[in-house]
Amino acid sequence: MSSSLASSAATKPSSNTAKGESSAPTFAIIGAGLAGCTLARQLAEAGCHVDLFEKSRGTGGRLASCRIGNETADLGASWLEWEAKSTAHNLPFQDWLSEQEAAGHLHLWQPITQNFQREAQPERRRYVGHNRLSALTRSLIDHANIQLHSEVRIESVIPKIGAQGNRLLLTDTSHQELGKFDQVIVATPAPQAAPLLKAEPALQALAQQVQPDACWTLVLGFETPLSTPIELFEGEHPILRRVVRDSRKPGRHPAEDVWVIQARADWSLQMVDDEKEHVQKDLEHAFHQLLQSQPKADNARCHRWLYSTCTSLNLDSGFLHDPQTGLSVCGDWLAGFGFEASWQSAMALSHTLLSELKR
Ligand SMILES: Cc1cc2nc3c(=O)[nH]c(=O)nc-3n(C[C@H](O)[C@H](O)[C@H](O)COP(=O)(O)OP(=O)(O)OC[C@H]3O[C@@H](n4cnc5c(N)ncnc54)[C@H](O)[C@@H]3O)c2cc1C
């Protein structure tokens, strides 16, 4: 693991220090989810130096994990996979997943699956991270040209015109200046991107059109494994979207039997402002009904995602980029649905930024 991962709010952006008078363009990415980390890796491999700002302690964003008792569980997306139908469009994503598997960053998981009516379901190729899904984003930014500044929430992106041309100034929530950059890429969910796009009202208006889905998620840990052989339930249910036996993912050897229960988007929206305890009770009840009276969990953790998946602008380009100011935006909400769209968006933007550099 590179030492850059240990960096924190106190770390100075490299563009203003190590690079000094260098004329190489300076890049800042806001958000260390799949989109931000994929883009950072592409730029870094092309020789660019990247400062990556993340408000949370770790990377992964909506691929985050959580602690449950002494174990870890995937709290966000449960795995990565490509769209059921294989097209020329998603071929690069399939190839990339296979490369990550070959490099040991992802494992193939083909869980024993039933729908909520308890009928067996066909196998699909799902990829999970080593110990947790966010291990993937950590491996992506393990590069000497990437400096992560974790626990830094960017408050504003301000255009500055100076002797060196147009640059973008980043400030944090305590109004501290974090440096001026030639290119700033916002790689956050749309509602978090909108305030950062104030300087470009047309881009901001696009971000404001996007509707995020909420997702209540309950993680349960059992010291004694449950008696069912099933590892995944999904399909039609009035409350549940998916029930995942996280502890059965390959590469994990937890002492507890850990289950992640995701609620449907419409139910989550209906319950969005409800007490956590109330939501937990409803989800636990649905889980116990599904598995027909199992013991009470030894550990439980309930989390409300305000942004899980979202509507998409489905732009042909897959990203937003203003070559005049150097401000760009990438993420799932620009390119389609979910993690595949985040990856596609970041890859497409990296090609544009790198071809501009060559010119
Ligand atoms: C419970 C759940 C289930 C899901 N299931 C699926 C699924 O089945 N299929 C699918 O395709 N997708 C699914 N998704 C969606 C998928 O996880 C996302 O589409 C994808 O991970 C988004 O990646 P991203 O990099 O675009 O954004 P994110 O992962 O949201 O990354 C953005 C990052 O920006 C950071 N950030 C935000 N604002 C700031 C700021 N001001 N300063 C600094 N940092 C900031 C955030 O902390 C975050 O780390 C699911 C998500 C959740 C939560």
The ligand as a MOL file (V3000), in Angstrom:
LIG
                    3D

  0  0  0     0  0            999 V3000
M  V30 BEGIN CTAB
M  V30 COUNTS 53 58 0 0 0
M  V30 BEGIN ATOM
M  V30 1 C -27.1250 0.1680 -0.6660 0
M  V30 2 C -26.6630 0.3470 -2.0950 0
M  V30 3 C -26.9330 -0.6410 -3.0380 0
M  V30 4 C -26.5290 -0.4870 -4.3700 0
M  V30 5 N -26.7990 -1.4690 -5.2710 0
M  V30 6 C -26.3720 -1.3410 -6.5560 0
M  V30 7 C -26.6100 -2.3760 -7.5040 0
M  V30 8 O -27.1740 -3.4260 -7.1930 0
M  V30 9 N -26.1850 -2.1910 -8.7880 0
M  V30 10 C -25.5190 -1.0500 -9.1770 0
M  V30 11 O -25.1310 -0.9440 -10.3440 0
M  V30 12 N -25.2850 -0.0560 -8.2820 0
M  V30 13 C -25.7010 -0.1710 -6.9960 0
M  V30 14 N -25.4670 0.8340 -6.0950 0
M  V30 15 C -24.9270 2.0990 -6.6110 0
M  V30 16 C -23.4030 2.0920 -6.7790 0
M  V30 17 O -22.8040 1.7340 -5.5600 0
M  V30 18 C -23.0060 3.4790 -7.2260 0
M  V30 19 O -23.6110 3.7470 -8.4830 0
M  V30 20 C -21.4920 3.6820 -7.3980 0
M  V30 21 O -20.7590 3.0620 -6.3710 0
M  V30 22 C -21.2550 5.1870 -7.3980 0
M  V30 23 O -19.8660 5.4630 -7.4810 0
M  V30 24 P -19.4010 6.9790 -7.6450 0
M  V30 25 O -17.9340 6.9940 -7.5440 0
M  V30 26 O -20.0280 7.5550 -8.8590 0
M  V30 27 O -20.0580 7.7670 -6.4060 0
M  V30 28 P -19.8540 7.5210 -4.8500 0
M  V30 29 O -19.5490 6.1100 -4.5530 0
M  V30 30 O -21.0340 8.1270 -4.1740 0
M  V30 31 O -18.5330 8.3670 -4.5010 0
M  V30 32 C -18.5890 9.7480 -4.2640 0
M  V30 33 C -17.6190 10.1030 -3.1520 0
M  V30 34 O -17.5860 11.5260 -3.0180 0
M  V30 35 C -17.4410 11.8390 -1.6470 0
M  V30 36 N -17.8860 13.2450 -1.4940 0
M  V30 37 C -19.1410 13.7440 -1.6840 0
M  V30 38 N -19.1520 15.0780 -1.4940 0
M  V30 39 C -17.8670 15.4310 -1.2040 0
M  V30 40 C -17.2330 16.6830 -0.9050 0
M  V30 41 N -17.9220 17.8450 -0.8860 0
M  V30 42 N -15.9050 16.6840 -0.6360 0
M  V30 43 C -15.1740 15.5140 -0.6430 0
M  V30 44 N -15.7320 14.3110 -0.9150 0
M  V30 45 C -17.0610 14.2700 -1.1950 0
M  V30 46 C -18.3340 10.8140 -0.9580 0
M  V30 47 O -17.9860 10.6680 0.4120 0
M  V30 48 C -18.0350 9.5540 -1.7720 0
M  V30 49 O -16.9640 8.7970 -1.2360 0
M  V30 50 C -25.8360 0.6950 -4.7590 0
M  V30 51 C -25.5370 1.6710 -3.7950 0
M  V30 52 C -25.9450 1.5000 -2.4770 0
M  V30 53 C -25.6150 2.5560 -1.4590 0
M  V30 END ATOM
M  V30 BEGIN BOND
M  V30 1 1 1 2
M  V30 2 1 2 3
M  V30 3 2 2 52
M  V30 4 2 3 4
M  V30 5 1 4 5
M  V30 6 1 4 50
M  V30 7 2 5 6
M  V30 8 1 6 7
M  V30 9 1 6 13
M  V30 10 2 7 8
M  V30 11 1 7 9
M  V30 12 1 9 10
M  V30 13 2 10 11
M  V30 14 1 10 12
M  V30 15 2 12 13
M  V30 16 1 13 14
M  V30 17 1 14 15
M  V30 18 1 14 50
M  V30 19 1 15 16
M  V30 20 1 16 17
M  V30 21 1 16 18
M  V30 22 1 18 19
M  V30 23 1 18 20
M  V30 24 1 20 21
M  V30 25 1 20 22
M  V30 26 1 22 23
M  V30 27 1 23 24
M  V30 28 2 24 25
M  V30 29 1 24 26
M  V30 30 1 24 27
M  V30 31 1 27 28
M  V30 32 2 28 29
M  V30 33 1 28 30
M  V30 34 1 28 31
M  V30 35 1 31 32
M  V30 36 1 32 33
M  V30 37 1 33 34
M  V30 38 1 33 48
M  V30 39 1 34 35
M  V30 40 1 35 36
M  V30 41 1 35 46
M  V30 42 1 36 37
M  V30 43 1 36 45
M  V30 44 2 37 38
M  V30 45 1 38 39
M  V30 46 1 39 40
M  V30 47 2 39 45
M  V30 48 1 40 41
M  V30 49 2 40 42
M  V30 50 1 42 43
M  V30 51 2 43 44
M  V30 52 1 44 45
M  V30 53 1 46 47
M  V30 54 1 46 48
M  V30 55 1 48 49
M  V30 56 2 50 51
M  V30 57 1 51 52
M  V30 58 1 52 53
M  V30 END BOND
M  V30 END CTAB
M  END
